[in-house]
């Protein structure tokens, strides 16, 4: 890795985020680690991590049933059951390997010595379902990170049984090891038949595909099990992907705690340039999002004909106006307002008129503060991206807006990362591409947010996110860091809003849930002790909802 790349990674705080690896990168890291400590030691550590998660999710010592494939993923199931057999019944239903690795042989021998019952993997759907009837926990260890799709037909009965168990009642908790069977660990693509998991434990590092659609919608809650591969992962080359977990998110906020001697402006003073006569609500939501994210002084600048509406809804925020009929005068007014602010959010609810375009571009050209551009501002800047050269900014388009920004048309789910990387590499502009798996790209790094939820699929939630980013920028965060931190928090707030209101969540609910979303964290590590080496990418007050499957 050259010095320039290292500097870029450090500047974007790559090292304080979690790496998310492709299947190829994971194989590389595994191979290097095997050379250092041996494959037997690695599989034993994997078994310990799986056993830790089983104990955490099922402290009542219920029975464990594992469906094990012929490779090392299946070996991990044997290693886990060897750890658990002294405290609970364990059965491994396995496919016989043709050329087992030394680690697999060791795991099987230890499991049998521990009196783990070993049976053949059922090939009949009825038998496969019956195998899970008495299990509190079922392990999906059929195929691992390097598997090709589709899964072999001799696994179909087991896959169907695991799906029925994860969605049935009474429920068996289905834990996928590394990646649910039938999903691609790099792209997130799913085969026609795949395992619907309640929890997925990714060993060694997060797997990129588990965080992407469509896989993320069926992988349940994502966990990472630490196998001590840090030095091997640090040596990996491009591409660089990252994600965030509960502890890193809590740690960032602990480091950003408001000083006791803070005043309202030093606590964060964003300028929100948003709203119009036809769309005042976007400005209101953006301003409230900024305030609820911790800003001490929020100023909202809007056209004169929208001011009365905004003032009727914004009590704690200051509403100022500009003359949208006179671009030159409006630009001067906005620059004056910005003089006492620490950042700018521009775009939510802005008119799409030619004069507004002149205002947006003229103001951005003169702006020296860090800023986030969204919605209407993106339309006005799409053909003038040169204005953003060397600016400290982040763009936050949804898929339709990104199609216009990039000039390459509609974005398919399978090409989101590729298209975003191409745009950022070409323009050098930090960009957050909204979606269920929101992406934030800058320099050589692409961050994948794990907390997205369908509760955010309602008008105005993007305006709340823009306000949050503006606050974090005003508090000193770099654009990429502000975007990834805000996306994670935004997802937690969406989940909290859905917990409080299972149906009918609106954007205002998400803004109001920002504080409550932090309460389960308590700004304390989730690790319970030195031996606890598993952690969730996110954690909420309530368990993730079970989703019924339609066969």
C-alpha positions in Angstrom: 0.0 0.0 0.0 1.6 3.3 -1.1 2.1 6.3 1.3 -0.6 8.3 -0.6 -3.2 5.6 -0.1 -2.3 5.2 3.6 -2.6 9.0 4.1 -6.0 9.0 2.4 -7.2 6.1 4.5 -6.1 7.8 7.7 -7.7 11.0 6.6 -11.0 9.3 6.2 -10.6 7.4 9.5 -10.7 4.0 7.8 -8.9 2.5 10.7 -11.6 3.5 13.2 -14.3 1.9 11.0 -14.6 -1.8 10.5 -13.3 -3.4 7.3 -15.9 -5.1 5.1 -14.2 -7.6 2.9 -15.0 -9.2 -0.4 -14.8 -13.0 -0.6 -11.4 -12.8 -2.4 -10.0 -10.5 0.4 -11.3 -12.8 3.1 -9.6 -15.8 1.4 -6.4 -13.8 1.2 -6.6 -12.8 4.9 -7.4 -16.3 5.9 -4.5 -17.8 4.0 -2.1 -15.3 5.5 -3.4 -16.0 9.0 -3.1 -19.8 8.5 0.6 -19.3 7.6 1.0 -17.4 10.9 -1.0 -19.4 13.4 -2.3 -22.5 11.5 -5.7 -23.5 10.2 -6.5 -25.6 13.3 -6.1 -22.7 15.6 -8.2 -20.5 13.4 -11.1 -23.0 13.3 -10.9 -23.5 17.0 -11.2 -19.7 17.5 -14.1 -19.7 15.0 -15.9 -22.4 17.1 -15.4 -20.3 20.3 -16.9 -17.2 18.6 -19.9 -19.2 17.4 -20.4 -20.8 20.8 -20.3 -17.3 22.4 -23.1 -16.1 20.2 -25.2 -19.2 20.9 -24.8 -18.6 24.6 -25.7 -14.9 24.3 -28.8 -15.5 22.2 -29.9 -18.7 24.0 -28.8 -18.5 27.6 -31.2 -21.3 28.6 -29.0 -24.1 27.3 -31.4 -25.2 24.6 -30.5 -27.8 22.0 -28.4 -26.9 19.0 -28.8 -28.5 15.6 -26.2 -27.7 12.9 -26.4 -28.3 9.2 -22.8 -28.7 8.0 -21.5 -28.6 4.5 -18.4 -30.5 3.3 -16.0 -27.6 3.7 -14.4 -25.6 6.4 -17.7 -23.7 7.0 -19.1 -27.1 8.1 -16.0 -27.6 10.2 -16.8 -24.4 12.1 -20.1 -26.0 13.1 -18.3 -29.0 14.5 -15.9 -26.7 16.3 -18.8 -24.8 17.8 -20.6 -27.9 19.0 -17.4 -29.2 20.5 -17.4 -26.1 22.7 -21.1 -26.3 23.5 -21.6 -30.1 24.1 -20.8 -30.0 27.8 -23.7 -27.6 28.5 -26.4 -28.5 26.0 -27.5 -31.2 23.5 -25.8 -30.8 20.1 -26.4 -32.6 16.8 -24.5 -32.0 13.6 -26.1 -33.1 10.4 -23.3 -33.2 7.9 -22.3 -33.9 4.4 -19.2 -36.0 4.2 -16.1 -34.1 2.9 -14.1 -35.7 0.1 -10.8 -34.2 1.2 -11.2 -32.7 4.6 -8.6 -30.1 5.8 -6.6 -30.7 8.9 -8.8 -28.1 10.7 -12.0 -29.9 9.7 -10.6 -33.3 10.9 -9.5 -31.7 14.2 -13.0 -30.2 14.7 -14.8 -33.4 13.9 -12.6 -35.4 16.2 -13.1 -32.9 19.1 -16.8 -32.9 18.5 -17.1 -36.7 18.6 -14.9 -36.8 21.7 -17.3 -34.3 23.4 -20.1 -36.7 22.5 -21.7 -34.5 19.8 -24.1 -36.6 17.9 -23.3 -36.7 14.2 -25.8 -37.7 11.5 -26.0 -37.5 7.7 -27.5 -34.3 6.3 -31.2 -35.0 5.5 -32.1 -35.1 1.8 -35.8 -35.2 2.4 -37.7 -31.9 3.4 -39.8 -33.6 6.0 -36.7 -35.2 7.7 -34.9 -31.9 7.5 -37.7 -30.1 9.3 -38.0 -32.8 11.8 -34.2 -32.5 12.6 -34.8 -28.9 13.8 -38.0 -29.6 15.8 -36.4 -29.7 19.2 -33.6 -27.1 18.5 -33.6 -23.7 20.2 -30.7 -22.8 17.9 -30.0 -23.9 14.3 -26.6 -23.3 12.7 -26.4 -22.8 8.9 -22.9 -23.9 8.1 -23.7 -25.4 4.7 -21.6 -23.1 2.5 -19.1 -20.4 3.3 -17.7 -17.2 2.0 -16.1 -18.7 -1.1 -19.1 -20.7 -2.3 -20.5 -20.3 -5.8 -24.2 -19.9 -6.5 -26.6 -21.8 -6.7 -26.1 -24.2 -3.8 -26.0 -27.9 -4.8 -29.3 -29.7 -4.9 -28.4 -32.0 -2.1 -28.7 -29.0 0.3 -32.2 -27.9 -0.8 -34.0 -29.8 1.9 -31.8 -28.3 4.6 -32.2 -24.8 3.2 -36.0 -25.1 3.2 -36.0 -26.4 6.8 -33.8 -23.6 8.0 -36.1 -21.0 6.3 -39.2 -22.6 8.0 -37.4 -22.6 11.3 -36.4 -19.0 11.2 -39.9 -17.8 10.4 -42.0 -20.3 12.2 -43.6 -20.4 15.6 -42.4 -21.4 18.1 -39.2 -20.0 16.7 -35.8 -21.6 16.3 -33.1 -18.9 16.1 -31.2 -19.6 12.9 -27.6 -18.4 12.9 -25.8 -18.3 9.6 -22.0 -18.8 9.8 -20.1 -16.2 7.7 -22.9 -15.8 5.1 -26.3 -17.4 4.8 -26.2 -20.3 2.3 -27.3 -19.2 -1.2 -26.0 -15.7 -0.9 -22.9 -14.2 -2.5 -20.4 -12.9 0.0 -19.2 -10.1 -2.3 -22.2 -8.9 -4.2 -25.1 -9.8 -2.0 -26.8 -11.6 -4.8 -29.2 -14.4 -3.8 -29.8 -17.8 -5.5 -33.4 -19.0 -6.1 -33.1 -20.9 -2.9 -31.3 -19.4 0.1 -31.3 -19.5 3.9 -33.4 -16.8 5.7 -31.3 -16.2 8.8 -32.3 -14.5 12.1 -28.6 -13.7 12.9 -25.5 -13.9 10.8 -22.1 -14.2 12.4 -19.3 -13.1 10.1 -16.0 -14.6 11.2 -12.8 -12.6 11.0 -14.4 -9.5 9.4 -17.6 -8.2 8.1 -18.5 -9.6 4.6 -19.4 -7.0 2.0 -22.2 -9.0 0.4 -24.1 -9.5 3.7 -24.4 -5.7 4.0 -25.8 -5.2 0.5 -29.2 -5.9 -1.0 -30.8 -8.2 -1.5 -28.8 -10.4 1.0 -29.0 -7.9 3.9 -32.8 -8.2 3.9 -32.6 -11.9 4.6 -29.4 -12.1 6.7 -31.0 -10.9 10.0 -28.9 -9.0 12.5 -25.2 -8.9 11.5 -22.5 -9.8 14.0 -18.7 -10.0 13.6 -16.5 -12.5 15.4 -13.0 -11.4 16.0 -10.4 -14.0 15.0 -7.3 -11.8 15.4 -6.8 -11.2 11.7 -6.1 -7.4 12.1 -2.5 -7.6 10.7 -3.6 -9.7 7.8 -6.5 -7.4 6.9 -4.2 -4.3 7.2 -2.1 -5.7 4.4 -5.0 -6.1 1.9 -5.0 -4.0 -1.2 -7.9 -2.1 -2.9 -10.9 -2.0 -3.0 -11.4 -0.6 0.5 -14.8 -1.0 2.1 -15.8 -0.2 5.6 -18.8 -0.4 7.9 -19.5 0.6 11.5 -20.5 -1.3 14.6 -22.3 -0.4 17.9 -19.1 0.1 19.8 -17.3 2.3 17.3 -20.4 4.4 16.9 -20.7 4.9 20.6 -17.0 5.6 20.9 -17.2 8.3 18.3 -20.0 10.0 20.2 -18.1 9.7 23.5 -15.2 11.6 21.9 -17.6 14.2 20.5 -19.4 14.9 23.8 -20.3 18.6 24.3 -17.8 20.5 26.5 -19.1 21.8 29.8 -18.1 25.3 28.9 -19.8 25.1 25.4 -22.0 27.9 24.2 -24.8 27.6 21.7 -22.6 28.4 18.7 -19.6 26.3 19.7 -22.0 23.4 20.1 -22.7 23.6 16.4 -24.2 26.3 14.3 -25.4 25.1 10.9 -27.1 27.4 8.3 -30.0 25.6 6.6 -30.8 27.0 3.2 -34.0 25.2 2.4 -37.7 25.5 1.8 -40.0 27.4 -0.6 -43.6 28.5 -0.7 -44.6 25.1 -2.2 -42.3 22.9 -0.1 -41.8 24.5 3.4 -42.0 21.1 5.2 -38.5 20.0 3.9 -36.9 23.0 5.6 -38.7 22.3 8.8 -37.6 18.7 8.9 -34.0 19.5 8.0 -33.9 22.2 10.7 -35.4 19.8 13.3 -33.0 17.1 12.2 -30.1 19.4 12.8 -31.3 20.5 16.2 -32.1 17.0 17.4 -28.6 15.9 16.2 -27.1 18.3 18.8 -26.7 21.7 17.1 -26.8 24.6 19.6 -28.0 27.3 17.1 -29.8 26.5 13.9 -30.4 29.2 11.4 -32.9 28.6 8.5 -32.7 30.9 5.5 -35.7 30.7 3.2 -37.4 32.9 0.5 -39.6 35.7 1.9 -42.8 34.0 0.8 -42.1 30.8 2.9 -41.0 32.6 6.1 -44.4 32.8 7.8 -45.0 29.1 7.4 -41.6 28.1 8.7 -41.8 30.4 11.7 -45.1 28.8 12.6 -43.4 25.4 12.9 -39.9 26.3 14.1 -39.8 27.7 17.6 -36.3 27.0 18.7 -34.7 27.8 15.4 -34.0 31.2 13.8 -35.7 31.9 10.5 -34.2 34.5 8.2 -35.1 35.5 4.6 -33.6 36.4 1.3 -35.0 37.9 -1.9 -35.3 35.0 -4.3 -36.3 37.4 -7.1 -32.9 39.0 -7.0 -30.1 36.4 -7.2 -27.2 38.9 -6.6 -28.9 40.3 -3.5 -29.9 36.8 -2.3 -26.3 35.6 -2.6 -25.0 38.5 -0.6 -27.6 37.9 2.1 -26.8 34.2 2.4 -23.0 34.9 2.6 -23.7 37.3 5.4 -25.8 34.7 7.3 -23.0 32.1 6.8 -20.4 34.3 8.5 -21.5 33.3 12.0 -22.2 29.6 11.1 -20.0 26.5 11.1 -21.5 24.6 8.2 -24.3 24.8 5.6 -27.0 22.5 4.4 -28.5 23.5 1.1 -31.3 22.1 -1.0 -34.3 20.5 0.8 -37.5 22.0 -0.6 -35.7 24.6 -2.8 -37.5 25.8 -5.9 -36.2 24.5 -9.3 -36.4 27.9 -11.1 -33.6 29.4 -13.1 -33.2 32.2 -10.5 -32.8 29.7 -7.7 -30.2 27.9 -9.7 -28.3 31.2 -10.0 -28.5 31.7 -6.2 -27.4 28.2 -5.4 -24.4 28.2 -7.8 -23.4 31.8 -6.9 -23.5 31.1 -3.2 -21.6 27.7 -3.4 -18.9 29.4 -5.5 -18.3 31.9 -2.7 -18.8 29.4 0.2 -15.8 28.4 2.3 -17.6 26.5 5.0 -18.1 22.7 4.9 -21.5 21.9 3.4 -24.0 19.2 2.5 -26.0 19.5 -0.7 -29.3 17.7 -1.2 -32.5 17.7 -3.2 -33.0 20.9 -5.1 -29.4 21.9 -4.8 -28.3 18.7 -6.5 -30.5 19.6 -9.5 -29.0 23.1 -9.7 -25.4 21.7 -9.4 -25.7 18.6 -11.6 -24.2 20.3 -14.6 -21.8 22.5 -12.7 -19.9 20.0 -10.6 -16.7 21.9 -11.3 -17.9 24.5 -8.7 -17.3 21.8 -6.0 -13.6 21.3 -6.9 -11.6 21.4 -3.6 -14.7 22.3 -1.6 -15.3 20.6 1.7 -18.7 19.1 0.9 -20.8 16.0 0.6 -23.6 15.3 -1.8 -26.6 13.2 -0.6 -28.6 11.9 -3.6 -31.2 9.2 -3.8 -31.0 6.9 -6.8 -33.0 9.2 -9.1 -30.9 12.2 -8.2 -27.7 10.2 -8.6 -28.8 9.2 -12.1 -28.9 12.9 -13.1 -25.7 13.8 -11.2 -23.7 11.0 -12.8 -25.2 11.5 -16.3 -25.3 7.8 -16.7 -29.0 7.1 -16.2 -30.8 4.8 -13.8 -28.9 2.9 -11.2 -29.6 -0.9 -10.8 -29.2 -2.3 -7.3 -26.4 -4.6 -8.4 -24.3 -1.7 -9.8 -24.6 0.9 -7.0 -21.1 0.5 -5.7 -19.5 0.4 -9.1 -21.4 3.5 -10.3 -20.7 5.4 -7.1 -17.0 4.6 -7.2 -16.9 5.7 -10.8 -18.5 9.0 -10.0 -16.3 9.7 -7.0 -13.1 8.7 -8.8 -14.0 11.0 -11.7 -15.2 14.1 -9.7 -13.4 13.7 -6.3 -16.6 14.7 -4.5 -17.6 12.9 -1.3 -21.0 11.4 -2.0 -23.6 9.6 0.0 -25.9 7.4 -2.1 -29.1 6.8 -0.1 -30.7 3.4 -0.1 -31.5 0.5 2.3 -27.8 0.0 2.4 -26.6 3.6 2.2 -23.1 4.1 0.7 -20.7 6.9 1.5 -17.7 7.2 -0.8 -14.6 9.4 -0.6 -11.0 9.0 -1.7 -10.3 5.2 -2.0 -12.9 4.1 0.7 -16.6 3.2 0.3 -18.5 2.9 3.6 -21.6 0.6 3.7 -24.1 1.5 6.4 -25.6 -1.5 8.2 -28.6 0.1 10.0 -30.9 1.0 7.2 -34.6 0.1 7.7 -37.8 0.2 5.7 -39.1 2.6 8.4 -37.1 5.3 6.6 -39.0 4.7 3.4 -41.2 7.8 3.9 -41.1 11.3 2.6 -38.8 13.7 4.4 -36.4 11.3 6.1 -33.7 12.4 3.7 -34.2 16.0 4.8 -33.7 14.9 8.5 -30.5 13.2 7.4 -29.3 16.3 5.7 -29.8 18.3 8.8 -27.9 15.8 10.9 -25.0 15.9 8.5 -24.9 19.7 8.7 -24.7 19.5 12.5 -21.8 17.0 12.4 -20.0 19.2 9.9 -20.5 22.2 12.2 -19.0 20.2 15.1 -15.9 19.5 13.1 -16.4 16.2 11.4 -15.0 15.6 7.9 -17.6 15.2 5.2 -17.1 11.4 4.8 -17.1 10.8 8.5 -20.1 13.0 9.0 -22.0 11.1 6.3 -21.2 7.6 7.6 -21.9 8.6 11.2 -25.2 10.3 10.4 -26.3 7.4 8.2 -25.7 4.9 11.0 -27.5 7.1 13.6 -30.4 7.8 11.1 -30.9 4.1 10.7 -31.0 3.5 14.5 -33.5 6.3 14.8 -35.7 4.8 12.1 -35.6 1.5 14.0 -36.5 3.2 17.3 -39.3 5.1 15.6 -40.7 1.8 14.2 -40.4 0.2 17.7 -42.5 3.0 19.1 -44.9 3.1 16.2 -45.0 -0.2 14.3 -47.0 1.3 11.5 -47.2 4.8 10.0 -43.7 6.2 10.9 -43.2 9.7 9.4 -40.1 11.7 9.0 -40.8 13.8 12.1 -40.9 10.6 14.2 -37.4 9.8 13.0 -36.1 13.2 14.0 -37.7 12.9 17.4 -36.2 9.4 17.9 -32.6 10.5 17.4 -32.1 10.9 21.2 -33.9 7.7 22.2 -31.9 5.8 19.6 -28.7 6.5 21.6 -30.1 5.2 25.0 -29.5 1.5 24.4 -25.8 2.3 23.8 -25.3 4.1 27.1 -22.0 5.1 25.6 -20.5 1.9 27.0 -18.9 -1.0 25.1 -21.2 -4.0 24.5 -18.3 -6.4 25.2 -19.0 -8.0 28.5 -15.4 -8.9 29.3 -12.0 -9.7 27.9 -13.2 -13.0 26.5 -16.1 -11.6 24.6 -15.0 -11.3 21.0 -18.3 -11.0 19.2 -20.2 -7.8 18.6 -23.3 -6.7 16.6 -23.0 -4.1 13.9 -26.1 -2.5 15.5 -28.2 -3.1 18.6 -31.6 -1.7 19.4 -33.9 -1.8 22.4 -36.0 -4.5 20.8 -35.0 -7.7 19.0 -35.1 -7.5 15.1 -38.6 -8.4 13.9 -39.2 -11.8 12.4 -40.5 -11.7 8.8 -42.8 -14.4 7.5 -41.7 -16.2 4.4 -43.9 -17.1 1.5 -43.1 -20.4 -0.1 
